[in-house]
Amino acid sequence: REAIIKNEIKPRNIIREKDIAAVFNYCQKALGIIT
């Protein structure tokens, strides 16, 4: 049971990293348009 819980948590962490990268890229583009 513990192994299953760990496997469920890992994909969520990967998704969060992708979301952070997407937000960071969006902010860079927004700053590029403003400046």
C-alpha positions as CSV (number, residue, x, y, z in Angstrom):
1,R,0.0,0.0,0.0
2,E,2.8,2.4,0.8
3,A,4.5,1.8,-2.6
4,I,1.2,2.7,-4.4
5,I,0.9,6.0,-2.4
6,K,4.5,6.9,-3.4
7,N,3.8,6.2,-7.1
8,E,0.7,8.4,-7.0
9,I,2.6,11.3,-5.4
10,K,5.5,11.2,-8.0
11,P,3.3,12.1,-11.1
12,R,1.8,15.0,-9.2
13,N,5.2,16.4,-8.5
14,I,6.2,16.1,-12.1
15,I,3.0,18.0,-13.2
16,R,3.7,20.7,-10.6
17,E,7.3,21.2,-12.1
18,K,5.8,21.5,-15.6
19,D,3.2,24.0,-14.4
20,I,5.9,26.1,-12.7
21,A,8.0,26.0,-15.9
22,A,5.0,27.1,-18.0
23,V,4.2,30.0,-15.6
24,F,7.8,31.0,-15.6
25,N,7.9,31.0,-19.5
26,Y,4.6,33.0,-19.6
27,C,6.1,35.6,-17.2
28,Q,9.2,35.9,-19.4
29,K,7.1,36.5,-22.5
30,A,4.9,39.0,-20.6
31,L,8.0,40.9,-19.4
32,G,9.4,40.8,-23.0
33,I,6.2,42.4,-24.3
34,I,6.1,45.1,-21.6
35,T,9.8,46.2,-22.0
